[in-house]
Amino acid sequence: MPEIVIHQTASGRRAAYAASLVAIIIGLVVAASLFADTIASRAAYKEVAAFAVRIAPWNPRTHSAHARLLEKTFYPEDLPRSLEEYETSVALSPRDFQLWLDLGRARSRSGDDAGAETALRKAHELAPNYAQASWALGNFLLRQGNEDEAFGLIRRASDSDPTLANPAIANAWQVYDGDAATIQKLAGDSPNLRAALAAFLARQGRFDDSVAVWTSLSDSHRVDQFKTQGDDILRQMLNAKRYRDAAGLSGGRFQTGNADNGGFENPVSLQSPSVFEWKLPNGTTPQVAFDEAQKRSGNRSLVLVFANDSGPSGAIVSQTVAVEPNRQYSIRGFYKSDLKAAATLRWDVVGADTNVIASAPSLEAKADWTEFRVSFTVPDGTDGVTLNLVRADCKTAICPISGRVWLDDIEFVQNQN
């Protein structure tokens, strides 16, 4: 077989050498950029970030990292240098919206409002569906007094990222000096902003405004999507002892002057009842059950079973009810029992300050359904009372209770003053 000889011309060799050199240079540039990226991303000092810039001055991320570290020093001479680095990073990567966001914030801090708006609008143009871009531009425009456009952007941002709703309301509160009506109007139909506003108002003690905003949300929003905010509002109201306001959050289930589930026909939670539901013992002393055979009306009654118990004198069964201050009420209900006890039971009405307002006579052994009743006047400034079933005062060191007590048809009656 004849030998094949390939002759390479001088120009061909030069082209091959040039291509190899270009590949090497590109590889070095890429390696330098990656190395500089690693240094910049982990840099904790401006000097380290500056070193990354010297390694790869063409890399926008090194300039951005250097800029962030320069502005954190708070040295006056570093702030202009930080702004220059932000400008350089944008010039090297003009399609990166995050770099435009950083530049907009830096320009705003330096007092260049016109330049800040240009940069923030550019970031929003590049990423119109990104929550942070809408948020940054919206908050900037809000501070500039461009309310309509600002809140349009803020609503869009908070609807996309619900975590932005709380800071949005806090910012608006400062800008509008606590004008809840204006803030609610600007929040528009955004459920995220309205829920955040309702919770914020409760934390400020503005409970009437909070309820008005909260009840403007749909039932599904209040019960499901914004349950956390609802729990926060309820907690603030209870801490302030605003029981009527708290009852108003229930959508009509808990009403002022009415006991809830007085016939025990509905399920009762033993683990985490709401403040206006029955609170029952969930241990073994006494045992709690619902008796369908023994009932005064409806389908069942509540029965407490004591097995020679000598427990503490705290409330065994209780429920808090919202009431009107200075109004007269009676609480009536029915019981039957086969108690054999040194210490019997009685119903106490307790005010928000935990003082006993009134007490019913102690329960006795009764084979038939027997009415109990206690009347009282709500103290001035009080709009919630608690009905407690407690152990009656005992004259000895040990006061055991044994036997059963059935309870049914407990209700509040508002008396005529």
C-alpha positions as CSV (number, residue, x, y, z in Angstrom):
1,M,0.0,0.0,0.0
2,P,1.5,3.4,-1.0
3,E,2.4,5.8,1.9
4,I,0.2,8.9,2.2
5,V,2.1,12.0,3.2
6,I,0.2,15.1,4.4
7,H,2.0,18.3,3.8
8,Q,1.0,21.3,6.1
9,T,1.7,24.7,4.8
10,A,3.2,27.4,7.0
11,S,0.0,29.4,6.9
12,G,-1.9,26.3,8.1
13,R,0.5,25.8,11.0
14,R,0.1,29.5,12.0
15,A,-3.7,29.1,12.0
16,A,-3.5,26.0,14.2
17,Y,-1.2,27.8,16.6
18,A,-3.5,30.8,16.7
19,A,-6.5,28.7,17.4
20,S,-4.7,26.9,20.2
21,L,-3.6,30.2,21.7
22,V,-7.2,31.5,21.5
23,A,-8.5,28.4,23.2
24,I,-5.8,28.8,26.0
25,I,-6.7,32.4,26.5
26,I,-10.4,31.7,26.7
27,G,-9.7,28.9,29.1
28,L,-7.6,31.2,31.3
29,V,-10.3,33.9,31.2
30,V,-13.0,31.4,32.2
31,A,-10.8,30.0,34.9
32,A,-10.1,33.4,36.2
33,S,-13.7,34.4,36.2
34,L,-14.7,31.2,38.1
35,F,-11.9,31.8,40.6
36,A,-12.9,35.4,41.0
37,D,-16.6,34.4,41.4
38,T,-15.7,32.0,44.2
39,I,-13.6,34.6,46.0
40,A,-16.2,37.4,45.6
41,S,-19.1,35.2,46.7
42,R,-17.3,34.3,49.9
43,A,-15.6,37.6,50.6
44,A,-16.2,39.1,54.0
45,Y,-13.8,42.1,53.6
46,K,-13.7,44.7,50.9
47,E,-10.0,44.0,50.3
48,V,-10.7,40.4,49.4
49,A,-13.5,41.6,47.0
50,A,-11.1,44.1,45.5
51,F,-8.6,41.3,44.8
52,A,-11.4,39.4,43.0
53,V,-12.0,42.5,40.8
54,R,-8.3,42.7,39.9
55,I,-8.3,39.0,38.9
56,A,-11.4,39.4,36.7
57,P,-12.2,43.0,36.0
58,W,-14.6,42.0,33.2
59,N,-16.8,40.0,35.6
60,P,-19.8,42.1,36.8
61,R,-20.3,39.9,39.9
62,T,-17.0,40.8,41.3
63,H,-17.8,44.5,41.0
64,S,-21.2,43.9,42.6
65,A,-19.7,42.0,45.5
66,H,-17.1,44.7,46.0
67,A,-19.8,47.4,46.0
68,R,-21.9,45.7,48.7
69,L,-18.9,45.3,51.0
70,L,-17.8,48.9,50.4
71,E,-21.3,50.3,51.4
72,K,-21.2,48.2,54.6
73,T,-18.1,49.9,55.9
74,F,-20.0,53.2,56.5
75,Y,-16.8,55.1,55.8
76,P,-17.7,58.2,53.9
77,E,-15.0,57.7,51.3
78,D,-16.3,54.2,50.5
79,L,-19.8,55.1,49.5
80,P,-18.9,56.9,46.3
81,R,-16.6,54.0,45.4
82,S,-19.5,51.6,46.1
83,L,-21.7,53.5,43.7
84,E,-19.0,53.4,41.0
85,E,-18.8,49.7,41.4
86,Y,-22.5,49.3,41.0
87,E,-22.4,51.4,37.9
88,T,-19.6,49.3,36.5
89,S,-21.4,46.0,37.2
90,V,-24.5,47.2,35.3
91,A,-22.3,48.5,32.3
92,L,-20.8,45.0,32.1
93,S,-24.1,43.2,32.3
94,P,-26.9,45.5,31.2
95,R,-29.5,42.7,30.9
96,D,-29.3,41.6,34.6
97,F,-32.3,43.1,36.4
98,Q,-30.8,42.3,39.9
99,L,-27.8,44.5,39.1
100,W,-30.2,47.3,38.1
101,L,-32.1,46.8,41.4
102,D,-28.8,47.1,43.3
103,L,-27.9,50.2,41.4
104,G,-31.3,51.8,41.9
105,R,-31.0,51.4,45.7
106,A,-27.5,52.7,45.7
107,R,-28.5,55.8,43.7
108,S,-31.4,56.4,46.1
109,R,-29.1,56.2,49.1
110,S,-26.8,58.7,47.5
111,G,-29.7,61.2,46.9
112,D,-29.9,60.7,43.2
113,D,-33.7,60.2,43.0
114,A,-33.9,60.6,39.2
115,G,-31.1,58.1,38.6
116,A,-32.6,55.7,41.1
117,E,-36.0,55.8,39.4
118,T,-34.4,55.2,36.0
119,A,-32.5,52.1,37.3
120,L,-35.5,50.7,39.2
121,R,-37.7,51.1,36.2
122,K,-35.1,49.4,34.1
123,A,-35.1,46.5,36.5
124,H,-38.9,46.2,36.4
125,E,-38.8,46.4,32.6
126,L,-36.4,43.4,32.5
127,A,-38.3,41.4,35.1
128,P,-41.9,42.6,35.1
129,N,-43.2,39.5,36.8
130,Y,-40.6,39.3,39.5
131,A,-42.0,40.4,42.9
132,Q,-38.8,42.1,44.1
133,A,-38.6,44.3,41.1
134,S,-42.2,45.5,41.5
135,W,-41.7,45.9,45.2
136,A,-38.6,48.0,44.9
137,L,-40.0,50.4,42.3
138,G,-43.4,50.6,44.1
139,N,-41.8,51.6,47.5
140,F,-39.6,54.1,45.8
141,L,-42.6,55.7,44.0
142,L,-44.5,55.7,47.3
143,R,-41.9,57.8,48.9
144,Q,-41.9,60.1,45.9
145,G,-45.7,60.7,46.3
146,N,-46.7,58.7,43.2
147,E,-49.4,56.8,45.1
148,D,-51.5,55.3,42.4
149,E,-48.7,53.7,40.4
150,A,-46.8,52.8,43.6
151,F,-49.6,50.8,45.2
152,G,-50.4,49.1,41.9
153,L,-46.9,47.8,41.9
154,I,-47.0,47.0,45.6
155,R,-50.3,45.1,45.2
156,R,-48.8,43.1,42.4
157,A,-45.7,42.3,44.4
158,S,-47.6,41.2,47.6
159,D,-50.0,39.1,45.6
160,S,-47.0,37.3,44.1
161,D,-45.1,37.1,47.3
162,P,-47.3,37.3,50.4
163,T,-44.3,37.8,52.7
164,L,-44.1,41.4,51.3
165,A,-47.6,42.3,52.6
166,N,-46.5,43.1,56.1
167,P,-43.6,45.4,55.3
168,A,-45.8,47.1,52.6
169,I,-48.4,48.0,55.2
170,A,-45.7,49.1,57.7
171,N,-44.1,51.4,55.1
172,A,-47.5,52.9,54.2
173,W,-48.3,53.4,57.8
174,Q,-45.2,55.6,58.1
175,V,-45.8,57.5,54.9
176,Y,-49.5,58.2,55.7
177,D,-49.0,58.8,59.4
178,G,-51.4,56.1,60.4
179,D,-54.3,57.1,58.1
180,A,-56.0,53.7,58.0
181,A,-58.7,54.8,55.6
182,T,-56.2,56.0,53.0
183,I,-54.1,52.9,53.3
184,Q,-57.1,50.6,53.0
185,K,-58.2,52.5,49.9
186,L,-54.8,52.2,48.3
187,A,-54.6,48.5,49.3
188,G,-57.6,48.0,47.0
189,D,-58.9,44.5,46.5
190,S,-55.7,42.8,47.3
191,P,-56.6,40.2,50.0
192,N,-52.9,39.9,51.1
193,L,-52.6,43.6,51.8
194,R,-56.0,43.8,53.5
195,A,-55.3,40.8,55.8
196,A,-51.9,42.4,56.7
197,L,-53.5,45.7,57.3
198,A,-56.2,44.2,59.6
199,A,-53.5,42.4,61.7
200,F,-51.3,45.6,61.8
201,L,-54.2,47.7,63.0
202,A,-54.9,45.2,65.8
203,R,-51.3,45.4,66.9
204,Q,-51.7,49.2,67.0
205,G,-54.8,48.9,69.2
206,R,-57.1,50.1,66.5
207,F,-59.6,47.3,66.9
208,D,-62.6,49.0,65.3
209,D,-60.6,49.7,62.2
210,S,-59.1,46.2,62.3
211,V,-62.5,44.5,62.5
212,A,-63.8,46.6,59.6
213,V,-60.9,45.6,57.3
214,W,-60.9,42.0,58.4
215,T,-64.7,41.5,57.8
216,S,-64.2,42.9,54.3
217,L,-62.4,39.7,53.4
218,S,-64.4,36.6,52.2
219,D,-65.2,33.8,54.6
220,S,-62.7,31.5,52.8
221,H,-59.9,34.0,53.1
222,R,-60.6,34.6,56.9
223,V,-61.0,30.9,57.7
224,D,-58.3,29.3,55.5
225,Q,-55.8,31.5,53.7
226,F,-55.3,34.1,56.4
227,K,-55.9,32.0,59.5
228,T,-52.5,33.1,60.9
229,Q,-53.5,36.8,60.6
230,G,-56.9,36.0,62.2
231,D,-55.2,34.2,65.1
232,D,-52.9,37.2,65.6
233,I,-55.9,39.7,65.6
234,L,-57.8,37.5,68.1
235,R,-54.7,37.3,70.3
236,Q,-54.3,41.1,70.3
237,M,-58.0,41.6,71.2
238,L,-57.9,39.1,74.0
239,N,-54.7,40.6,75.4
240,A,-56.6,43.9,75.4
241,K,-59.6,42.2,76.9
242,R,-61.8,43.2,73.9
243,Y,-64.1,40.2,74.1
244,R,-66.9,41.7,72.0
245,D,-64.5,42.6,69.2
246,A,-63.0,39.1,69.4
247,A,-66.4,37.5,69.2
248,G,-67.1,39.6,66.2
249,L,-64.4,37.8,64.3
250,S,-66.4,34.5,64.4
251,G,-68.8,35.5,61.6
252,G,-71.8,35.3,63.9
253,R,-71.1,32.0,65.6
254,F,-70.1,33.6,69.0
255,Q,-72.5,36.4,69.9
256,T,-72.5,38.9,72.7
257,G,-74.6,37.7,75.6
258,N,-75.0,34.2,74.3
259,A,-73.4,31.0,75.5
260,D,-72.0,28.7,72.8
261,N,-73.2,25.1,72.5
262,G,-75.1,25.3,75.7
263,G,-76.9,22.0,75.0
264,F,-73.6,20.2,74.1
265,E,-75.2,19.1,70.9
266,N,-72.1,20.1,68.8
267,P,-68.7,18.6,69.0
268,V,-66.4,19.9,71.8
269,S,-62.7,20.1,71.3
270,L,-60.7,18.8,74.2
271,Q,-57.3,19.8,72.8
272,S,-57.4,23.4,71.5
273,P,-60.8,25.0,72.0
274,S,-61.3,28.6,71.0
275,V,-61.7,31.2,73.8
276,F,-65.5,31.1,73.5
277,E,-65.9,27.3,73.4
278,W,-66.3,25.0,76.3
279,K,-63.1,24.1,78.0
280,L,-63.3,20.6,79.4
281,P,-60.8,18.4,81.4
282,N,-58.9,16.1,79.1
283,G,-57.4,13.9,81.7
284,T,-58.8,11.1,83.8
285,T,-60.0,13.2,86.8
286,P,-62.9,13.7,86.2
287,Q,-63.8,11.7,83.1
288,V,-65.8,13.5,80.5
289,A,-68.4,11.9,78.2
290,F,-71.6,12.7,76.4
291,D,-74.7,10.8,77.5
292,E,-77.5,10.2,74.9
293,A,-79.6,8.4,77.4
294,Q,-79.7,11.2,80.1
295,K,-80.7,14.5,78.5
296,R,-83.0,17.3,79.3
297,S,-83.5,18.2,75.6
298,G,-81.9,17.6,72.3
299,N,-79.8,14.5,71.7
300,R,-77.4,14.3,74.6
301,S,-76.0,16.0,77.8
302,L,-72.5,16.4,79.2
303,V,-71.6,14.0,82.1
304,L,-68.7,14.4,84.5
305,V,-67.6,11.2,86.3
306,F,-65.7,11.7,89.6
307,A,-64.0,8.7,91.2
308,N,-63.3,9.9,94.8
309,D,-61.3,12.8,93.2
310,S,-59.7,15.3,95.5
311,G,-58.1,17.5,92.9
312,P,-57.4,21.3,93.0
313,S,-60.0,23.9,93.3
314,G,-59.6,25.4,89.8
315,A,-62.2,25.4,87.1
316,I,-63.4,22.0,85.9
317,V,-65.6,23.2,83.1
318,S,-65.6,26.8,81.8
319,Q,-66.6,29.1,78.9
320,T,-65.9,32.7,78.2
321,V,-68.8,34.9,76.9
322,A,-68.7,38.4,75.5
323,V,-71.1,40.7,77.3
324,E,-72.1,44.4,77.5
325,P,-70.6,46.4,80.3
326,N,-73.0,47.6,83.0
327,R,-75.7,45.2,81.8
328,Q,-77.6,42.7,84.0
329,Y,-77.5,39.0,83.0
330,S,-78.7,35.7,84.4
331,I,-77.1,32.4,83.6
332,R,-79.4,29.5,83.8
333,G,-79.0,25.8,83.1
334,F,-80.0,22.3,84.3
335,Y,-78.2,19.5,86.1
336,K,-78.8,16.2,87.8
337,S,-76.4,14.3,89.9
338,D,-75.7,11.3,92.2
339,L,-72.8,13.1,93.9
340,K,-71.4,11.7,97.2
341,A,-68.9,14.4,98.2
342,A,-67.3,16.3,101.0
343,A,-66.8,19.1,98.5
344,T,-69.6,19.7,96.0
345,L,-69.6,21.9,92.9
346,R,-70.8,25.4,92.1
347,W,-70.9,27.8,89.2
348,D,-68.9,31.0,89.5
349,V,-69.1,34.0,87.2
350,V,-65.6,35.5,86.8
351,G,-64.7,38.9,85.4
352,A,-61.8,39.8,83.1
353,D,-59.7,40.6,86.1
354,T,-60.3,37.1,87.4
355,N,-62.4,38.3,90.4
356,V,-65.6,36.4,91.1
357,I,-68.6,38.5,90.3
358,A,-71.3,36.1,91.4
359,S,-71.8,32.5,92.4
360,A,-74.7,30.0,92.2
361,P,-75.6,27.7,95.1
362,S,-73.6,24.5,95.3
363,L,-74.9,21.6,93.3
364,E,-76.6,18.8,95.2
365,A,-77.6,15.2,94.6
366,K,-80.7,15.4,92.4
367,A,-82.4,12.5,90.7
368,D,-84.3,14.8,88.3
369,W,-83.2,17.7,86.2
370,T,-82.9,20.8,88.4
371,E,-82.4,24.4,87.4
372,F,-79.5,26.4,88.6
373,R,-79.4,30.2,88.1
374,V,-77.0,33.0,88.9
375,S,-77.6,36.7,88.2
376,F,-75.0,39.4,88.1
377,T,-74.2,42.9,86.7
378,V,-71.2,43.3,84.4
379,P,-68.7,45.7,85.9
380,D,-68.0,49.0,84.1
381,G,-65.2,48.5,81.5
382,T,-65.7,44.8,81.3
383,D,-67.0,43.1,78.1
384,G,-66.3,39.5,78.8
385,V,-67.0,37.1,81.7
386,T,-66.2,33.4,82.2
387,L,-68.6,30.8,83.6
388,N,-66.6,28.3,85.7
389,L,-67.7,25.1,87.3
390,V,-65.5,24.8,90.4
391,R,-65.2,22.9,93.6
392,A,-67.0,24.6,96.4
393,D,-65.1,25.7,99.4
394,C,-64.0,22.8,101.5
395,K,-63.6,22.8,105.3
396,T,-61.1,20.0,105.5
397,A,-57.7,19.3,104.0
398,I,-59.0,16.6,101.6
399,C,-62.2,17.1,99.8
400,P,-63.0,14.1,97.6
401,I,-65.8,14.0,95.1
402,S,-67.4,10.9,93.8
403,G,-70.4,10.3,91.6
404,R,-71.7,11.8,88.4
405,V,-73.0,15.2,87.3
406,W,-75.0,15.7,84.1
407,L,-75.3,19.2,82.6
408,D,-77.6,20.5,79.8
409,D,-79.3,23.6,78.4
410,I,-77.0,26.3,79.7
411,E,-77.8,29.8,78.5
412,F,-77.3,33.5,79.1
413,V,-80.3,35.7,79.6
414,Q,-80.0,39.5,79.4
415,N,-82.2,41.1,82.2
416,Q,-83.9,44.4,81.9
417,N,-82.0,47.1,83.8
